[in-house]
Amino acid sequence: MSRSSIDEISSSGAFQRTLSTFRNFISRDPSSQFPAESERYHLYISYACPWASRCLAYLKIKGLEKAISFTSVKPRWERTKETDEHIGWVFPSSLTEEPAAEPDFLNGAKSIRALYELANPNYTGKYSVPVLWDKKLKTIVNNESSEIIRMFNSEFNEIAENAALDLYPPHLQSSIDETNEWVYDSINNGVYKCGFARTQEAYDEAVQKLYEALDKCDVILGRQRYLCGNMLTEADVRLFVTLIRFDEVYALHFKCNKKLLREFPNLFNYTKDIFQFNGMSSTVNMEHIKQNYYGSHPTIDPFGIIPSGPGIDYSFSHDRDRFT
Ligand SMILES: N[C@@H](CCC(=O)N[C@@H](CS)C(=O)NCC(=O)O)C(=O)O
């Protein structure tokens, strides 16, 4: 049966994310199966999805817009087939149907599910975004965002307009890896564990870990501009996509309301700082974000009503310039 992440629940009622399945790598080596070539690859995203948004953030800040095209699906999940009940990501049928979403001009697919089925007719996993598509071999290269961002960072430097920006520099790799581990478990995935929990115990455990990790970040960001020092790295982009959704969605929809992001002075200013980094703000579409979460999880929010607030403006001034 086709499943969504909201169904990935253990016997104790806790959310358990399953692993991505397409794990090929694009390489700067021209003789590899998936060589880094301009205009060969396409990124399918949803602006709503934090994992897809981190890939889009890399595409923009590395200056890969001319080399790698992208399409966003519609924010609200819909039925993907008439023959079963699965709901998931679908494309609009015209350019005017949904602002910022586009039909799939490349493959003519109606849904992300259809792309997975095109790549592998026997595929039985989740139909998730992001999807990194190879136009030449007509298949999915990779659907795991943590790997896609690594490829975008290092493998396209011959064609990237901002090749000098290295978000995973050798001297910080172990610190970035170590940070990613607890940030992913407690914060990026932690908010989902709070929101998708089906027992009080599973929620209590997730929410406690989440706030311990947010407090830890706030302390780190009280002594340096970014998580791994005074330069922006992968660890920051990965944290940012969760923080930018925090007060607008997670606080209410996922019950992460012990403290709001804007009550953490360092984390809040840090979020504004990254939002204002070249290219970043164009990757944040709050309309899509709110429509998706509040409108696509009927077991949490059966009526799909989108709350009006809080409408925070992340382009306001911040105090992070105090670190040089
Ligand atoms: N491990 C994946 C996770 C991606 C993921 O969970 N995407 C969600 C949207 S935020 C999705 O497409 N879910 C579809 C579904 O659950 O059916 C990654 O980081 O790339």
Ligand as a Chemical Component Dictionary entry (heavy atoms), coordinates in Angstrom:
data_LIG
# 
_chem_comp.id                   LIG 
_chem_comp.type                 NON-POLYMER 
_chem_comp.pdbx_formal_charge   0 
_chem_comp.three_letter_code    LIG 
# 
loop_
_chem_comp_atom.comp_id 
_chem_comp_atom.atom_id 
_chem_comp_atom.alt_atom_id 
_chem_comp_atom.type_symbol 
_chem_comp_atom.charge 
_chem_comp_atom.model_Cartn_x 
_chem_comp_atom.model_Cartn_y 
_chem_comp_atom.model_Cartn_z 
_chem_comp_atom.pdbx_ordinal 
LIG N1  N1  N 0 15.063 11.788 3.661 1  
LIG C1  C1  C 0 14.389 12.629 2.803 2  
LIG C2  C2  C 0 13.086 13.063 3.447 3  
LIG C3  C3  C 0 12.238 13.859 2.506 4  
LIG C4  C4  C 0 10.797 13.953 3.015 5  
LIG O1  O1  O 0 10.413 13.351 4.042 6  
LIG N2  N2  N 0 9.973  14.718 2.286 7  
LIG C5  C5  C 0 8.570  14.827 2.643 8  
LIG C6  C6  C 0 8.080  16.245 2.592 9  
LIG S1  S1  S 0 8.695  17.267 3.843 10 
LIG C7  C7  C 0 7.751  14.110 1.608 11 
LIG O2  O2  O 0 7.914  14.318 0.427 12 
LIG N3  N3  N 0 6.819  13.279 2.052 13 
LIG C8  C8  C 0 5.936  12.608 1.191 14 
LIG C9  C9  C 0 5.141  11.602 1.905 15 
LIG O3  O3  O 0 5.323  11.459 3.126 16 
LIG O4  O4  O 0 4.319  10.939 1.283 17 
LIG C10 C10 C 0 15.292 13.800 2.482 18 
LIG O5  O5  O 0 15.838 14.416 3.398 19 
LIG O6  O6  O 0 15.471 14.067 1.315 20 
# 
loop_
_chem_comp_bond.comp_id 
_chem_comp_bond.atom_id_1 
_chem_comp_bond.atom_id_2 
_chem_comp_bond.value_order 
_chem_comp_bond.pdbx_ordinal 
LIG N1  C1  SING 1  
LIG C1  C2  SING 2  
LIG C1  C10 SING 3  
LIG C2  C3  SING 4  
LIG C3  C4  SING 5  
LIG C4  O1  DOUB 6  
LIG C4  N2  SING 7  
LIG N2  C5  SING 8  
LIG C5  C6  SING 9  
LIG C5  C7  SING 10 
LIG C6  S1  SING 11 
LIG C7  O2  DOUB 12 
LIG C7  N3  SING 13 
LIG N3  C8  SING 14 
LIG C8  C9  SING 15 
LIG C9  O3  DOUB 16 
LIG C9  O4  SING 17 
LIG C10 O5  DOUB 18 
LIG C10 O6  SING 19 
# 
